[in-house]
Amino acid sequence: MLSQRCSYSSCSVCLEEMRRFLLLYATQQGQAKAIAEEICEKAAAHGFSADLHCISESDKYDLKTETAPLVVVVSTTGTGDPPDTARKFVKKIQDKTLPGDFFAHLRYGLLGLGDSEYTYFCNGGKVIDKRLQELGARHFYDTGHADDCVGLELVVEPWIDGLWAALTKHFVSRKGIEQMSVTLTTASTASQRMDPVKPELIHIESQVELLRLDDSGRKDSEVLEQNAVNRDQSSALIAELESSLTHSIPPLSQASLNIPALPPEYLQVHLHESPGQEESQESVTLMDPIFQVPVSKAVQLTTNDAIKTTLLVELDISKTDFSYQPGDAFNVICPNSDSEVQSLLQRLQLADQREHHVLLNIKADTKKKGAALPQHIPERCSLQFILTWCLEIRAVPKKISISPRTANSFHLPNDPSIPIIMVGPGTGVAPFIGFLQHREKLQEQHPDGHYGAMWLFFGCRHQERDYLFREELRHFHERGILTHLKVSFSRDSPAGKEQAPVKYVQDNIQLHSKQVARLLLHENGYIYVCGDAKNMARDVNDTLVEIISKEVGVDKLEAMKTLATLKEEKRYLQDVWS
């Protein structure tokens, strides 16, 4: 994990005179980390020194004895959970034996990141914020809640701008105006003297050719033996060739490695050398145990002419103590072999630049509409990191590493007699297959039990191309496990004079509004929504508001309050993504 004191070597004395604050970040996908690094970089110009750590690095800081102000940047993951890197921290501060004044000495400011399309907006930050308050900590700066749905920068930028005045006020109140003025003057002079040298930019050819060989049938030992031969053959040629991402000697095909696909033409790629700076890219690590499990089955669920390809991958966990319940998710960890990454770097003549940062920019003259940077390439990471964690350089593995990642509340009710509604178009149906398998097994074990109705609203583009788990759903429906199956196809045209079919899951929900309202409002039922956050989940939410308004006879504001109550009671649950 990243651990650093943000400072410039040219003015270390000045930084020692600046006012220090502790800066912690809890990140899942890297956004909170990037924002914390931005705060860290701007601190010196405002007369402060930021002591930056990932919140998981508990050996690098101690809030119990911390006297400096604390700044925390926290993201939210899942259905409203703190990120994985904050799990141990949250568990520690949730200790019920801690006294109410445990953090009475602590003054802090917190910036929460979230997405209002999700049920529990910014809940990762809210959980930590609330608990720090309960343990006696007090704000020196108001909490900010940034919304990724409308743009994080709308809150993040003004929050950071206001942070410096809040820190200044805090130090003035504690140490006195005169001492603070001296520090700010010194820092201002230092910042004026700083004239950072532009780091060297090394341009890389961006037109990368696909170099691939299907090595099915070749044994690992054969590949390794061939790699050893290749290394011997190429050692004499390395010095004669220029570095390149398009050519290698010997051919990469001999090693069964490949550089993935061509980058889009609108992208420009550079290697960025940062003299004197340590590599700051943290490795991909998880708090939870990691299990290596074999792939027992991998099949394509969609036809070849479907717009999107969907694969079903089954993993054999029979020989592990991996525990889960329907609704849980897990991380898939697929780093490329370090030896193969090093071999690839050597073949591309880039071994001496492995620690350089990869910079991606959209070309200024591009005519591509909606041109965007690839989301799977993090900012400010090294070439070696990208080849290890972000790109495929081998065939599909036969064994992968997984780590449990519970969805916490996205589970079936403990009472099987409670009716449930499942809304899962496309791949959003996946957790509901687990729900139905669980219910089938339960009914086999307890045939005389009382079981509530199970509704499923499923949707896809074409009935004959991407109707996922069709046979399985038909099986559950015929056996009475799935009591109501409502399917919509958004791209199929009606045959002949038939009435236009229902296009989307929200249309089908609307058609059964009376039953949906009765189940949720009078039978204490649960509703689960899984899939796309930006469109489907929002449209389903709007449809539910309309149904409650119509069936109960209240205005939309009152209907929204009713739906909010269902969320608070955890009877309206979402597992959505964008």
N, C-alpha and C positions, 0 to 999 in steps of 0.2 A: 504494500500500500504506500501511497505517496506520503512522505513525511518531510517537511522542509520549512525553513524560515525564509520568507520572501525578503531578499535583500540584494543589494548590488555590492560586489566586491570592492568597487572603487570608493565606496563611502561607508564602510562598515562601522567606523567610529560614530558617524552621524546617526546611523540606525540604532546604535546602542543608547543614544541619548533620546531617541524617540519613545513614544508611549506604546507599550506592547499590549496587544489583545490576542486572545486565543480564538482561532478560527477553525471550526469543525464542519465537516460536510458528511452527509449520509446520502449516498448515491446508489441508484440501481442501474441506470443506463448511461451515466456519465454527465448528465445535465447539471446536477447539484455540484459536482466536482468542478466543472468548467466555470460555473458562476463563482464558486469559492476562490478559484485561481484568479479570476478577474478582480475580485475584491483584494486579494493578496497583492497583485501587481500594482493596483492603484493606491495602496495604503501609503507607500513611501512618499509619494508626491503630496500627501495630505498631512505628513508628519507622524505617521504611525508605523509600527512594525507588526505584521501579522504572523502569528505562530500557527502554521497550517498543518492540520492532520485530518486523516480520515477518522470518523467517529469510532471505528472498530479498533483503532490503535490505542487501546486503553493503557498500554505501558508507556505512552509518550506524553500523557497529561493526567492530571488528577483534579477533578472538579471540587473535591472535598477541601482541598487546600489552595485552590486557584484564587488569586487575588485580583487578577486582571479581568477586564470585562470579557464576556464570551459572546461570540457571534456564531450562529448555527444556520446552515443551509440544508434543508431536508426535503427530499423528494417523496413521492408516494407511489406504491406499487400494488399490483393485484386489485382487489376490490376496496382498497383503502388502508393498506398495511404500510408500516414503515419499511424502508428498503432492507434487503438482506444484511447489508453492512451495519445496520443499526439494531439488529435483533438482540445481541448480547447487551448493548447499552440500555435498550428499553426494558429488557428483563431485569437488569440490575436496578434501575431506578423505580421499577414497579414493586420492589420488595416492600411488603406491608409493614415490616419491622422498622423501617427508617423513620426517624422522628420528623415532625412537621417543620423543624427548623434546620434540617440537614443541609440545605443549600441557602440558608438565610443570608449568608455573606455574598452570594453570587448575584451579579447583575448581567443581564444578557439581552440580546436582540435575536429574533428568529425570522428566517425567510422560508416559507413553505412553498413547495412546488406541487402542482396537481393539474387535473383536467376536469372541468365542470361537467363533461359528458359522463363521468364516472359517478357512481352513487355517493361515495364518501369523499368529497372534494377536499384535497390537501390534508387528508386525515393523518398521514405520516407525521407532518409537522405539528398538527393539533394535539396528537397523543403526547408528544414530547413536551410541547408548550404547556399543556395542562398539568402534567406531572411535575415539571420544574416549579410551577406556581404552588402546587400542593406541598412541595418540600421547602417552601420559603423563599425561592429565588424571585427576583423582581426584574421587570423590564427597565432597561435604560433607553430602549428604542422600541416603538410599536411593531408588532408582528405584521409581516407582509404575506399575502397569499397570492401567488402568481398562477394564472390560468393558461395552460397550454392550448386550450380550445380557441382562445382569441389572440394568443401571443404572449409568451412569458415576459417579453421585454416591456410590455405595457406597465407591469408592476416592478419588475426586477431593476430596470434602469433608474427610475425615481427613488426606489428604496435604497439602492447603493449610493446615489447622490446625497440622500439625506442622512446616511449612516455617519459621514464624517462630522457633521455638526453635532449629532447625538453623542458621538465618542468624545468630541471636544468638550461638550457640556459636562459629560461625566467626569472627565479628568480634571476640569476646572473646579468642579464641586468638591472633589476629593483632595486635590493637591494644591489648589490655589492658582489664581490667575497669573501671577508673576512667573511661576515655574513653567506653566504651560506655554506662556508667550515665548520664553527662551527656547523651548523645545521646537515650537513651530517655526521660529525664525531660523534656527539651525537647519531644520529639515528643508525649509524653503530654499535656503542658500545651496544646500546639497543637491536639491533637485534641479536647480538652475545649472549647476556644474556638470550634471550628468549629460553626456552626449553619446548615447548608445550607438555602437557601430552596427550597421546593417549586416546581418549574418549572410554568409555566402549562400546563394541559391544555385543548386545544381539541377539543370533541366534534364528531365528523363523523356525519352521518346514515348509518347502516349499511345501510339498505335501498336498495341500488344497483339501479337499473333497467337492464336490458340495452338498449343503444342501438346498433343494428347495421344496416348496409346492405350487401347483396351488390353489390359494385361490379364484378362480372365484366364484362369488355368495355370498361371505362373505361380509357383510357390514363393513364399516370402524369402526362403533361403536362396533361391535362384536370383531374386531381385537384389538381395544384399550382396551376393557374390558378384553380380554384374556391376553393382554400384562401386565395389572395390576395384574392379578392373577399370571402370570408367575413370575413377579418381587417378589411378596410375597413368592412364593414357593421356589425361588432360593436364597433368601437372606441368608438363613441359610447354604447354601451349598457353597457359594462363597469362603469362607476362606479355604475350604478343597481341592480346585482344583487348579492345575497349569494352567497358561495361555496357550492358544492354539488356533490356527486357524483351527483346525480340529474337535474339540469337544465343545459342549456347554450343559449346564444344566439350564433349561429344553431345549429340542430340539428346534432349530431355526424354525423348521417346524410349531411349535405351534404359532409362531409370524408372520408367512407368510413372513419372511425375508430369504435371502439366501446369502451365500458367492459365488461370481461368479466362473467361471471355474477354473480348475486346472492350475497352472502356468506351462510353459514348463519345462521339466526336466533339461534343460541346465541353468536355472536361479537359483541363490542363493539369498535368502532374509534375511536381518538382520534388526533389529531395532537399531538405532544409538542414544544413549543418549549423549547430549551435555551439561555437567554441566555448569551452570552459563551463558548460552547463551539464549537469548530470541528467541522465535519462530519467524522465519523470513519469513515464507510462507505467501504471500499476499492472500487475499480472491479474488474470482473471481467477479469482478465488471465491469460495463460498463458505458460509458458516456451517452448513449442514454436511452430514457424512456423504461421501461419494461412493457409488457402487458401479463396478464394471459388470455389464450384463450383455449377453449375446442377443443378436437380432434373430428371432425365431421365424418371423414372416414379414415380407414386404410386398404389398400388392398395390396396383393402381386401381383406384375406385372409379375413376372417370374414364370415358372413352377417349380415343386419341384425338377426336375432333372437338372436344370440350374446350372452352375458352381458357379455363384454368385446370391444371392437373392436380389431382388430390391423391396422395399416397396414404395407405394404412401401414404403419410399422408396428409390429408386435415385439415386445421385449420379454425375455424369459427371466423373471425375478424369483424363480422357485428356489434357487440356491443362495438367496440373500435374505437379510432380515428387513428388507425394505417394506415398510408398513404404510398403508394408505386407506382411504375410503372414497367411494364415488364422489366426484367433484373436485378431488385434489389434482394438482398439476405437478410437473417436475421439470427441472432444468436438464437440458441435454448439453453435455460438455464434450466438444469435439476438437481439441487442439491437434494440429498436425505434429508429427514426430519431429523432435528437435534436430535429430540427425538428418532427416530429409529436408528440413528447412535450411540447415547449413549447407547441405549439398546443392540445393537449388540456388542459394545465394552465390555459392562458389561458381556454379555453372554460368550464372548470369554476370559474373565478374563484379558483383556488388557486395562481396563479403566485408570489405573495409568500410562500407557505408550502411551496414546493417542497423546501426543505432541512429541514423539520420531520421528526422521526422519527415513523414510524407505529407505534402501539402497538395490539396485538391482545390482547384478554382474553376469556376464557370467562365469560359472564354467571353471576353467583353463583346465580341462581334457575333456571338451565336444568334441564330434565328430560331432556335428551338423553343417552342412555347412550353412553359412549365418546366424548364431545365432546373434540375435540383441536384445537390450533392448526394451521393449514395449514403443511405442511413446505416448500412452495415460497416462503414469505415469510420471509426471514431476520430475526433480531432486530436491533433498533437500526439500521434502515436508513431512509433518507429516502424521502419520497413520490416524488421524481424517480427514485431508484434502482429502486423497485418498478415504476414505469411503464416504465422503460427495460429492465430485465432479467427481471422476474418475471411480467409479465402480457402477454397478447396483445391488442394494440390495432389489429391490421390483419389482413388475410386471409393465408392461407398464402403464404410467399414463394416466388418462382420461383428464387431463388438464395440460398444460405445459406453461412455460413462454418464451416469445420471445422478441427480441429487434431488431429494424430495423438496417440494415447494407447495405447501398447503395453501388452499384458498380460504382457509379458516371458516367462513360462514357459508360458502357455496356448497352446502351439503344437504342431503335429504333430511326432513324433520325426523326426530327420534320416534314419533308416533306414526306408524305406517297407515293409520286410518285417515290421516289428514290428506285432503286432495291437493294435487299440485298441477300447475300449468308450466310447460316447458316451451320456450321459444328459442329455436336454434336453426336458423337458415345456414346453408353451406356447411363449412367445417364446424360451425357452432353447435352442431348436433352431437359432436363427439362425447362431451361429458354425460349427455343424456342416454347414450348407449350404455354407459356405466351404471346410470340410475336404473335403467330397465333390467339390465343383467342382475343387479343387486336385488331388485324386487322379485324377479323370477325365482332366484335362489331362495329368497325368504318365503315365498308362497309354497315352494316345494317342501321346505322344512316345516312350515306351519300352515298346512292346508285349511285349517279351520279358523284362521285368523281373519280379522276385519281389515280390509285394505281400501284406502281411498282411491278416487278416480285419478287417472294419469292422462293429462292432455298433452299432445305434442303438436306445435305449429312449426312445420318445416317448410323451407323454400329453397329453390335453386333455379337456374336459368332454363334448363331443358330436361324434360322427363327422361329422355332416352340417352342423355349424355352425362349428366352430373347429379343424378338422384342417388346420393350417398346412402349406403346401408339399406338399400331398398328391401332386400330379402330379409334382413334382420328385423326391420321395422314391421314388415308384413307378418313375420313370425310372432312378434310380441303382440301385435294387434289381434291375430287369429286366436291366440291363447288367452286373450282377455287381460294380459298384463298392461298393455297400452290400450286404455279404454276408448280414447278418441285420437285419431290421427288425421290432421288437417294439413294438406300439402298444396303448395302453390308453385307455379312455374312462370317466371317473369318474362321469358323470351319465346315461349311457345304460342303460336297463333291458333285461333279456333278453327276447327275443321268444318268446312261447309257453312251451314247456317247456325251452327252452335253459338250459344251465348259466350261472350268474351270471358275467358277464365280469370280467376282471381290471380293477381300478379305477385303480391307480396304478402309476407306473414302478417303485417299489420292489417291488411284488407281482410284476411281470414279471421283475425281476432275480432274485427269490427262486425263481421257477419254473425259471430256468436257472442255478441256483447252481453245479452241477458245471462247466459250461462257463466261467462267470465265474471260478471259483476256479482252474481249470486255466490259463486265459489269463493271469491276474494273477500266479499263484505259480509256474508252471512254464514259461511262455512269455515271461516278462519283458514282458508287455503293459502298456499305459497305460489309465487310465480318466479320463475328463473329465466333470465335472458342471457344468451351467450352468442357472441359474434362481433360484428362490426359496430364500433362505438359512434363513429361520426354520422352515420346515416340510419342504419337499422335500429339501433338501440334508442336513438332520439325519436324516430318515428313511432316506435312501439310505445314509448313513454307518452307521446302526444295522444296516441290512440287510447291509451288507458285513461288519460285525463278526460277525453271526450266521452268515453263509456261511463265513467263514474258520474260525470256531470249530467248525462242524459238519463241514466237509470235511477239515480238517486234524486234528481231534480234540483241540483244546486248549480251555482255559477262555477266557472272554471277555476277561480281562485280557491274556492272551497274544495273543489275536486283535487287540486294540486296539494292542498293540505292533507287531504285523506291519503293520497298516494305517498306523501312524505311520511305519514304515520306508519304506513306499511313498510317503508324503508327502515324507519327507526326500530320497528319490531322485527326487522330482518325476515320479513315475509315477502319482500320484493328485492330479489338478489340479482346482481349482474356480474358476469365475468366477460368483459368486453375489451376490445383492443382496436387500435387505429393503425 
